[in-house]
Amino acid sequence: MLKFISHSRRHSLRGFYAVFIVAVAVSLFMASWENRTGMLSLSKESASRTSTEENKMQRVVLLAGPHKTSSSSIQLNIFHWLNGNSTQEDIAGLSKSWAWPSPSKEFIEHDCEMNDHLDSKIFYPFIESIKAQHKKSRCINSHYSLTELIKLYHDKIYMKWKQGYNLVIASEAIDFIASERRSDGPEILNRLVDELPWHERDGNPLHGSDEDITAVVGYRTPRVDHLISLWHQCCMQDMSLYEYVTHRFETVVDPLRSLDSLKLAKVFLDKDIETVIIDMSGVAALGFDMSNIVACDVLNAECTERKTFPRAPAKKAEIANIKTHSQDNVNMTSVQLDQINDVIERYDCNFVTLMQHKKVKILYSKDLDAILSKCKEREGDIRTRDDMVRRIIDIARGVINVGGENNSEKDDDYYSDDETDSNSGDTNESTSEVEDGFKVNGENYYEEEEEA
């Protein structure tokens, strides 16, 4: 009997141990499964988060000028607002989401002069390099080959985009894409776009597409004022306006590239790039500032109805690159200037259908609307930029008289010394003048014409 009981106990213990071992095994399996499931869930969540971060909407804004459309002021102010190191400096609230992908650190490391004004112009050498122009006079070009310099800018653009920033690339040199001197304008634009992060050459492209690009083009009126400002930029100290029109126009190829805002917009639109045309007359009529318009309406900064920043101090944006002249060195009558203005407007009529493009947006249209609304009434005899140049030369020389008026009439009040120059409606007395060109070691970052 005792032997039977002992035998039964042994079997019971064995059964207990077996059940215990199975329970432990099941417990360990379940724990392992939960842990694995949790890791998979975490992995999926992490992947989802990474995917969301990578696919969030980022933009590249190209501030394309053209020359003498408040471009210097816009560049300087946007540079400051994107690089604000404090709440007081970052009055537009843009520095956390927008970047100015500048290689200024490398410029400084190579003892190339650098300051805020020069940094606001720093993309000029980049655009030159893209169009295969490598000026020996530039300090930075003595340290980098053309290919190396493009890569220097490319790497900064790639890095800031990868960090999640929207990007601003600003240079009036971009207006070279509308050049009629050279036939590769659209190709220059293609090469510029190819440097953006989703076109990474080394096989590691980032998210994004050409749909994320917005080009910004200024349209300045009266149209003859834009012409006069180009003369200011180029050669006011050396020749009169008359000489500029009659002599320089015949010796320089494509002298009015920078006047042709609508052709510049067309090059972007032909590549199906979203393009914003800002009518400067409409901006000035409302008392707004061009730099603020770009920040508020293009970069989507937080702004008041008056296009100012809620936390900004009570001061206006900086205005740069203002030029004035004496009427003595114009040597043309007000009638001639009015006729030249008419010729430029008639040339602009070639782009009336551009306003219907699905990717174009006109901001503050005023004079632009008025000019294009008259196109049906005007003779369509100025088909090309060269036609426009020839007609302007003839008017200056008195060969033709578009309006049928007496060209000998003089009017010294047409364009006086307290001119309003392209920004916010303020006269020169209330603006801070900045030396034109920002010369560094003999080089000029702001040039009106391409070298031969």
TIKE-604229 format. One record per residue (C-alpha): residue number from 0; residue in one letter; x, y, z. Coordinates in pm, whole numbers. Example, Ala and Ser with C-alpha at 12.3 -4.5 7.8 and 13.67 -1.06 7.14 Angstrom:
2
[0; "a"; [1230; -450; 780]]
[1; "s"; [1367; -106; 714]]
//
This chain:
452
[0; "m"; [0; 0; 0]]
[1; "l"; [278; 237; 98]]
[2; "k"; [461; 148; -220]]
[3; "f"; [153; 237; -425]]
[4; "i"; [119; 575; -249]]
[5; "s"; [488; 652; -306]]
[6; "h"; [453; 566; -673]]
[7; "s"; [143; 788; -708]]
[8; "r"; [323; 1083; -545]]
[9; "r"; [613; 1052; -789]]
[10; "h"; [371; 1062; -1082]]
[11; "s"; [190; 1363; -935]]
[12; "l"; [516; 1553; -890]]
[13; "r"; [618; 1472; -1245]]
[14; "g"; [282; 1596; -1371]]
[15; "f"; [314; 1912; -1166]]
[16; "y"; [665; 1979; -1297]]
[17; "a"; [544; 1920; -1654]]
[18; "v"; [254; 2160; -1612]]
[19; "f"; [487; 2416; -1450]]
[20; "i"; [739; 2393; -1732]]
[21; "v"; [466; 2429; -1995]]
[22; "a"; [323; 2730; -1812]]
[23; "v"; [665; 2896; -1795]]
[24; "a"; [726; 2827; -2162]]
[25; "v"; [388; 2969; -2259]]
[26; "s"; [454; 3275; -2042]]
[27; "l"; [793; 3332; -2198]]
[28; "f"; [649; 3287; -2546]]
[29; "m"; [370; 3535; -2480]]
[30; "a"; [614; 3789; -2338]]
[31; "s"; [837; 3745; -2638]]
[32; "w"; [541; 3784; -2873]]
[33; "e"; [419; 4099; -2700]]
[34; "n"; [766; 4244; -2708]]
[35; "r"; [804; 4159; -3076]]
[36; "t"; [461; 4299; -3154]]
[37; "g"; [547; 4615; -2964]]
[38; "m"; [873; 4650; -3152]]
[39; "l"; [694; 4600; -3482]]
[40; "s"; [436; 4858; -3381]]
[41; "l"; [709; 5098; -3275]]
[42; "s"; [895; 5031; -3597]]
[43; "k"; [582; 5102; -3799]]
[44; "e"; [515; 5418; -3598]]
[45; "s"; [872; 5532; -3647]]
[46; "a"; [857; 5460; -4018]]
[47; "s"; [525; 5640; -4040]]
[48; "r"; [667; 5940; -3855]]
[49; "t"; [974; 5947; -4079]]
[50; "s"; [754; 5920; -4386]]
[51; "t"; [533; 6203; -4259]]
[52; "e"; [834; 6419; -4186]]
[53; "e"; [985; 6353; -4526]]
[54; "n"; [662; 6424; -4709]]
[55; "k"; [567; 6743; -4531]]
[56; "m"; [527; 7037; -4765]]
[57; "q"; [850; 7227; -4822]]
[58; "r"; [903; 7500; -5077]]
[59; "v"; [1181; 7669; -5271]]
[60; "v"; [1124; 8035; -5358]]
[61; "l"; [1338; 8190; -5633]]
[62; "l"; [1350; 8570; -5606]]
[63; "a"; [1443; 8639; -5967]]
[64; "g"; [1443; 9020; -5985]]
[65; "p"; [1483; 9135; -6252]]
[66; "h"; [1745; 9403; -6193]]
[67; "k"; [1609; 9734; -6059]]
[68; "t"; [1280; 9607; -5921]]
[69; "s"; [1364; 9658; -5553]]
[70; "s"; [1569; 9340; -5569]]
[71; "s"; [1853; 9469; -5347]]
[72; "s"; [1611; 9584; -5077]]
[73; "i"; [1412; 9260; -5090]]
[74; "q"; [1726; 9046; -5069]]
[75; "l"; [1869; 9243; -4776]]
[76; "n"; [1547; 9238; -4574]]
[77; "i"; [1461; 8875; -4643]]
[78; "f"; [1818; 8778; -4554]]
[79; "h"; [1784; 8960; -4220]]
[80; "w"; [1444; 8810; -4144]]
[81; "l"; [1555; 8456; -4226]]
[82; "n"; [1869; 8486; -4017]]
[83; "g"; [1724; 8653; -3708]]
[84; "n"; [1904; 8525; -3400]]
[85; "s"; [1653; 8672; -3157]]
[86; "t"; [1282; 8749; -3135]]
[87; "q"; [1361; 9116; -3198]]
[88; "e"; [1559; 9036; -3513]]
[89; "d"; [1317; 8772; -3641]]
[90; "i"; [1033; 9020; -3664]]
[91; "a"; [872; 8829; -3951]]
[92; "g"; [875; 8498; -3762]]
[93; "l"; [1034; 8321; -4059]]
[94; "s"; [1370; 8197; -3932]]
[95; "k"; [1233; 7873; -3784]]
[96; "s"; [1085; 7754; -4111]]
[97; "w"; [1283; 7930; -4386]]
[98; "a"; [1655; 7924; -4463]]
[99; "w"; [1898; 8126; -4672]]
[100; "p"; [2134; 7845; -4786]]
[101; "s"; [2444; 8059; -4805]]
[102; "p"; [2806; 7936; -4805]]
[103; "s"; [2921; 8258; -4633]]
[104; "k"; [3127; 8056; -4384]]
[105; "e"; [3345; 7926; -4667]]
[106; "f"; [3381; 8278; -4808]]
[107; "i"; [3509; 8397; -4470]]
[108; "e"; [3742; 8096; -4431]]
[109; "h"; [3908; 8193; -4759]]
[110; "d"; [3943; 8559; -4649]]
[111; "c"; [3682; 8675; -4897]]
[112; "e"; [3512; 8980; -4752]]
[113; "m"; [3166; 8909; -4613]]
[114; "n"; [2898; 9110; -4436]]
[115; "d"; [2518; 9123; -4435]]
[116; "h"; [2498; 9324; -4757]]
[117; "l"; [2732; 9084; -4934]]
[118; "d"; [2558; 8779; -4792]]
[119; "s"; [2230; 8911; -4931]]
[120; "k"; [2398; 8908; -5274]]
[121; "i"; [2581; 8579; -5230]]
[122; "f"; [2383; 8381; -5487]]
[123; "y"; [2515; 8595; -5774]]
[124; "p"; [2835; 8384; -5813]]
[125; "f"; [2620; 8069; -5795]]
[126; "i"; [2406; 8177; -6090]]
[127; "e"; [2717; 8285; -6282]]
[128; "s"; [2869; 7941; -6230]]
[129; "i"; [2551; 7770; -6347]]
[130; "k"; [2571; 7967; -6671]]
[131; "a"; [2937; 7863; -6702]]
[132; "q"; [3082; 8202; -6610]]
[133; "h"; [3381; 8184; -6375]]
[134; "k"; [3517; 8532; -6317]]
[135; "k"; [3879; 8547; -6210]]
[136; "s"; [3811; 8877; -6032]]
[137; "r"; [3594; 8708; -5770]]
[138; "c"; [3782; 8614; -5455]]
[139; "i"; [3593; 8288; -5403]]
[140; "n"; [3666; 8176; -5759]]
[141; "s"; [4038; 8162; -5685]]
[142; "h"; [3967; 7885; -5433]]
[143; "y"; [3707; 7680; -5622]]
[144; "s"; [3674; 7561; -5976]]
[145; "l"; [3344; 7622; -6151]]
[146; "t"; [3224; 7270; -6070]]
[147; "e"; [3344; 7291; -5709]]
[148; "l"; [3169; 7621; -5655]]
[149; "i"; [2837; 7485; -5781]]
[150; "k"; [2879; 7188; -5546]]
[151; "l"; [2953; 7422; -5255]]
[152; "y"; [2616; 7593; -5302]]
[153; "h"; [2444; 7263; -5382]]
[154; "d"; [2559; 7108; -5055]]
[155; "k"; [2423; 7402; -4852]]
[156; "i"; [2090; 7379; -5032]]
[157; "y"; [2074; 7002; -4978]]
[158; "m"; [2165; 7028; -4608]]
[159; "k"; [1904; 7293; -4524]]
[160; "w"; [1632; 7108; -4713]]
[161; "k"; [1719; 6783; -4536]]
[162; "q"; [1688; 6969; -4205]]
[163; "g"; [1328; 7051; -4298]]
[164; "y"; [1362; 7416; -4399]]
[165; "n"; [1191; 7595; -4683]]
[166; "l"; [1450; 7772; -4897]]
[167; "v"; [1493; 8117; -5049]]
[168; "i"; [1743; 8160; -5333]]
[169; "a"; [1758; 8521; -5440]]
[170; "s"; [1952; 8691; -5716]]
[171; "e"; [1863; 8930; -5994]]
[172; "a"; [2125; 8737; -6194]]
[173; "i"; [1850; 8481; -6248]]
[174; "d"; [1710; 8720; -6510]]
[175; "f"; [1982; 8587; -6743]]
[176; "i"; [1744; 8300; -6818]]
[177; "a"; [1551; 8552; -7031]]
[178; "s"; [1860; 8659; -7225]]
[179; "e"; [1827; 8693; -7602]]
[180; "r"; [2202; 8726; -7640]]
[181; "r"; [2244; 8357; -7571]]
[182; "s"; [2014; 8076; -7670]]
[183; "d"; [2055; 7868; -7353]]
[184; "g"; [1835; 8070; -7116]]
[185; "p"; [1591; 7781; -7054]]
[186; "e"; [1886; 7546; -7015]]
[187; "i"; [2034; 7775; -6746]]
[188; "l"; [1704; 7745; -6561]]
[189; "n"; [1715; 7366; -6602]]
[190; "r"; [2065; 7357; -6453]]
[191; "l"; [1955; 7573; -6161]]
[192; "v"; [1658; 7344; -6091]]
[193; "d"; [1888; 7041; -6117]]
[194; "e"; [2077; 7168; -5811]]
[195; "l"; [1769; 7134; -5592]]
[196; "p"; [1758; 6843; -5343]]
[197; "w"; [1517; 6613; -5528]]
[198; "h"; [1759; 6611; -5824]]
[199; "e"; [2050; 6484; -5613]]
[200; "r"; [2328; 6376; -5847]]
[201; "d"; [2490; 6117; -5619]]
[202; "g"; [2192; 5885; -5619]]
[203; "n"; [2038; 5996; -5289]]
[204; "p"; [1760; 6239; -5381]]
[205; "l"; [1544; 6388; -5109]]
[206; "h"; [1166; 6430; -5120]]
[207; "g"; [1022; 6715; -5323]]
[208; "s"; [960; 6803; -5687]]
[209; "d"; [957; 7096; -5926]]
[210; "e"; [598; 7151; -5812]]
[211; "d"; [748; 7288; -5489]]
[212; "i"; [918; 7583; -5665]]
[213; "t"; [776; 7934; -5673]]
[214; "a"; [945; 8203; -5884]]
[215; "v"; [886; 8569; -5797]]
[216; "v"; [918; 8842; -6062]]
[217; "g"; [873; 9218; -6015]]
[218; "y"; [696; 9434; -6272]]
[219; "r"; [787; 9801; -6251]]
[220; "t"; [600; 10101; -6391]]
[221; "p"; [604; 10354; -6542]]
[222; "r"; [800; 10132; -6779]]
[223; "v"; [1034; 10414; -6876]]
[224; "d"; [1125; 10455; -6507]]
[225; "h"; [1259; 10100; -6510]]
[226; "l"; [1468; 10190; -6814]]
[227; "i"; [1601; 10504; -6644]]
[228; "s"; [1692; 10302; -6336]]
[229; "l"; [1893; 10060; -6551]]
[230; "w"; [2082; 10363; -6681]]
[231; "h"; [2142; 10468; -6318]]
[232; "q"; [2284; 10127; -6243]]
[233; "c"; [2506; 10105; -6544]]
[234; "c"; [2649; 10432; -6653]]
[235; "m"; [2486; 10746; -6519]]
[236; "q"; [2826; 10879; -6411]]
[237; "d"; [2976; 10831; -6755]]
[238; "m"; [2703; 10924; -7000]]
[239; "s"; [2366; 11094; -7030]]
[240; "l"; [2045; 10900; -7072]]
[241; "y"; [2046; 11004; -7437]]
[242; "e"; [2395; 10859; -7484]]
[243; "y"; [2295; 10545; -7296]]
[244; "v"; [2004; 10488; -7535]]
[245; "t"; [2169; 10591; -7860]]
[246; "h"; [2523; 10462; -7805]]
[247; "r"; [2519; 10182; -7549]]
[248; "f"; [2210; 10020; -7692]]
[249; "e"; [2397; 9980; -8021]]
[250; "t"; [2721; 9850; -7869]]
[251; "v"; [2582; 9607; -7609]]
[252; "v"; [2399; 9293; -7715]]
[253; "d"; [2055; 9255; -7558]]
[254; "p"; [2071; 9575; -7347]]
[255; "l"; [1712; 9551; -7219]]
[256; "r"; [1709; 9196; -7083]]
[257; "s"; [1655; 9328; -6729]]
[258; "l"; [1362; 9542; -6841]]
[259; "d"; [1170; 9241; -6970]]
[260; "s"; [986; 9115; -6661]]
[261; "l"; [714; 8938; -6858]]
[262; "k"; [960; 8746; -7076]]
[263; "l"; [1135; 8640; -6754]]
[264; "a"; [805; 8516; -6614]]
[265; "k"; [737; 8331; -6940]]
[266; "v"; [1061; 8131; -6914]]
[267; "f"; [952; 8002; -6571]]
[268; "l"; [599; 7930; -6690]]
[269; "d"; [726; 7746; -6998]]
[270; "k"; [887; 7504; -6753]]
[271; "d"; [555; 7486; -6566]]
[272; "i"; [699; 7653; -6256]]
[273; "e"; [455; 7844; -6038]]
[274; "t"; [526; 8213; -6097]]
[275; "v"; [419; 8515; -5895]]
[276; "i"; [432; 8853; -6072]]
[277; "i"; [419; 9147; -5831]]
[278; "d"; [289; 9469; -5985]]
[279; "m"; [494; 9728; -5799]]
[280; "s"; [250; 10006; -5884]]
[281; "g"; [-27; 9830; -5693]]
[282; "v"; [203; 9775; -5396]]
[283; "a"; [304; 10144; -5389]]
[284; "a"; [-56; 10262; -5434]]
[285; "l"; [-151; 10087; -5109]]
[286; "g"; [155; 10221; -4928]]
[287; "f"; [301; 9872; -4882]]
[288; "d"; [664; 9768; -4899]]
[289; "m"; [793; 9517; -5155]]
[290; "s"; [999; 9324; -4900]]
[291; "n"; [698; 9286; -4672]]
[292; "i"; [484; 9173; -4964]]
[293; "v"; [729; 8894; -5041]]
[294; "a"; [739; 8792; -4673]]
[295; "c"; [363; 8811; -4619]]
[296; "d"; [218; 8695; -4951]]
[297; "v"; [485; 8457; -5079]]
[298; "l"; [661; 8320; -4769]]
[299; "n"; [334; 8329; -4571]]
[300; "a"; [467; 8516; -4269]]
[301; "e"; [217; 8621; -4005]]
[302; "c"; [117; 8973; -4107]]
[303; "t"; [-137; 9243; -4036]]
[304; "e"; [-383; 9371; -4295]]
[305; "r"; [-133; 9649; -4365]]
[306; "k"; [133; 9392; -4451]]
[307; "t"; [339; 9460; -4141]]
[308; "f"; [455; 9215; -3875]]
[309; "p"; [262; 9209; -3545]]
[310; "r"; [578; 9201; -3334]]
[311; "a"; [783; 9438; -3549]]
[312; "p"; [922; 9767; -3413]]
[313; "a"; [779; 10081; -3565]]
[314; "k"; [1029; 10118; -3847]]
[315; "k"; [1024; 10051; -4219]]
[316; "a"; [1212; 9782; -4405]]
[317; "e"; [1553; 9882; -4533]]
[318; "i"; [1572; 10027; -4882]]
[319; "a"; [1893; 9968; -5071]]
[320; "n"; [2060; 10072; -5394]]
[321; "i"; [1883; 10405; -5450]]
[322; "k"; [2015; 10624; -5731]]
[323; "t"; [1924; 10979; -5832]]
[324; "h"; [2027; 11203; -6117]]
[325; "s"; [2014; 11560; -6232]]
[326; "q"; [1788; 11648; -6521]]
[327; "d"; [2097; 11798; -6685]]
[328; "n"; [2231; 11456; -6780]]
[329; "v"; [1907; 11322; -6925]]
[330; "n"; [1923; 11520; -7252]]
[331; "m"; [1581; 11399; -7360]]
[332; "t"; [1240; 11565; -7348]]
[333; "s"; [940; 11453; -7149]]
[334; "v"; [761; 11387; -7478]]
[335; "q"; [1036; 11149; -7586]]
[336; "l"; [1026; 10973; -7251]]
[337; "d"; [649; 10933; -7278]]
[338; "q"; [690; 10789; -7627]]
[339; "i"; [954; 10543; -7506]]
[340; "n"; [719; 10439; -7227]]
[341; "d"; [450; 10374; -7486]]
[342; "v"; [686; 10159; -7693]]
[343; "i"; [778; 9944; -7393]]
[344; "e"; [411; 9898; -7303]]
[345; "r"; [332; 9794; -7659]]
[346; "y"; [611; 9539; -7646]]
[347; "d"; [462; 9401; -7321]]
[348; "c"; [142; 9331; -7514]]
[349; "n"; [319; 9029; -7662]]
[350; "f"; [260; 8857; -7328]]
[351; "v"; [-108; 8930; -7278]]
[352; "t"; [-204; 8563; -7308]]
[353; "l"; [53; 8474; -7042]]
[354; "m"; [-188; 8605; -6781]]
[355; "q"; [-415; 8307; -6847]]
[356; "h"; [-149; 8048; -6761]]
[357; "k"; [-263; 7808; -6490]]
[358; "k"; [61; 7856; -6294]]
[359; "v"; [74; 8238; -6293]]
[360; "k"; [-44; 8455; -6005]]
[361; "i"; [-55; 8835; -6025]]
[362; "l"; [-29; 9025; -5698]]
[363; "y"; [-155; 9385; -5662]]
[364; "s"; [-221; 9428; -6031]]
[365; "k"; [-280; 9792; -6120]]
[366; "d"; [-71; 9937; -6402]]
[367; "l"; [-15; 9590; -6547]]
[368; "d"; [-390; 9545; -6587]]
[369; "a"; [-424; 9892; -6738]]
[370; "i"; [-142; 9830; -6988]]
[371; "l"; [-267; 9492; -7103]]
[372; "s"; [-627; 9610; -7127]]
[373; "k"; [-519; 9857; -7400]]
[374; "c"; [-339; 9599; -7611]]
[375; "k"; [-628; 9541; -7853]]
[376; "e"; [-629; 9911; -7939]]
[377; "r"; [-255; 9928; -8006]]
[378; "e"; [-68; 9844; -8321]]
[379; "g"; [108; 9510; -8292]]
[380; "d"; [426; 9618; -8468]]
[381; "i"; [674; 9563; -8182]]
[382; "r"; [705; 9187; -8185]]
[383; "t"; [1053; 9136; -8046]]
[384; "r"; [1284; 9286; -7789]]
[385; "d"; [1510; 9398; -8072]]
[386; "d"; [1215; 9580; -8232]]
[387; "m"; [1166; 9762; -7902]]
[388; "v"; [1533; 9860; -7878]]
[389; "r"; [1542; 9993; -8236]]
[390; "r"; [1224; 10197; -8181]]
[391; "i"; [1361; 10351; -7859]]
[392; "i"; [1684; 10450; -8034]]
[393; "d"; [1489; 10613; -8315]]
[394; "i"; [1273; 10810; -8071]]
[395; "a"; [1582; 10936; -7884]]
[396; "r"; [1741; 11050; -8209]]
[397; "g"; [1420; 11217; -8323]]
[398; "v"; [1390; 10989; -8626]]
[399; "i"; [1030; 10899; -8541]]
[400; "n"; [761; 11058; -8329]]
[401; "v"; [519; 10798; -8196]]
[402; "g"; [277; 11049; -8051]]
[403; "g"; [298; 11307; -8329]]
[404; "e"; [410; 11576; -8084]]
[405; "n"; [696; 11822; -8098]]
[406; "n"; [1009; 11652; -7967]]
[407; "s"; [1185; 11981; -7906]]
[408; "e"; [974; 12054; -7599]]
[409; "k"; [1168; 12050; -7270]]
[410; "d"; [1024; 11962; -6933]]
[411; "d"; [1269; 11969; -6640]]
[412; "d"; [1008; 11841; -6396]]
[413; "y"; [959; 11501; -6558]]
[414; "y"; [1209; 11317; -6342]]
[415; "s"; [1336; 11525; -6052]]
[416; "d"; [1604; 11460; -5791]]
[417; "d"; [1356; 11348; -5527]]
[418; "e"; [1241; 11057; -5741]]
[419; "t"; [1060; 10762; -5597]]
[420; "d"; [1269; 10455; -5667]]
[421; "s"; [1085; 10128; -5680]]
[422; "n"; [1011; 10030; -5323]]
[423; "s"; [753; 10178; -5092]]
[424; "g"; [669; 10522; -5222]]
[425; "d"; [924; 10703; -5004]]
[426; "t"; [1152; 10970; -5146]]
[427; "n"; [1527; 10947; -5116]]
[428; "e"; [1533; 11185; -4822]]
[429; "s"; [1363; 10925; -4603]]
[430; "t"; [1566; 10623; -4710]]
[431; "s"; [1905; 10490; -4616]]
[432; "e"; [2130; 10488; -4920]]
[433; "v"; [2356; 10190; -4972]]
[434; "e"; [2657; 10196; -5198]]
[435; "d"; [2561; 10031; -5522]]
[436; "g"; [2731; 9712; -5621]]
[437; "f"; [2882; 9607; -5288]]
[438; "k"; [3230; 9589; -5437]]
[439; "v"; [3465; 9337; -5281]]
[440; "n"; [3830; 9328; -5377]]
[441; "g"; [3737; 9504; -5700]]
[442; "e"; [3450; 9271; -5782]]
[443; "n"; [3089; 9372; -5823]]
[444; "y"; [2806; 9145; -5713]]
[445; "y"; [2541; 9348; -5885]]
[446; "e"; [2586; 9387; -6256]]
[447; "e"; [2336; 9509; -6509]]
[448; "e"; [2486; 9347; -6816]]
[449; "e"; [2663; 9027; -6903]]
[450; "e"; [3025; 9049; -6997]]
[451; "a"; [3125; 8988; -7355]]
//
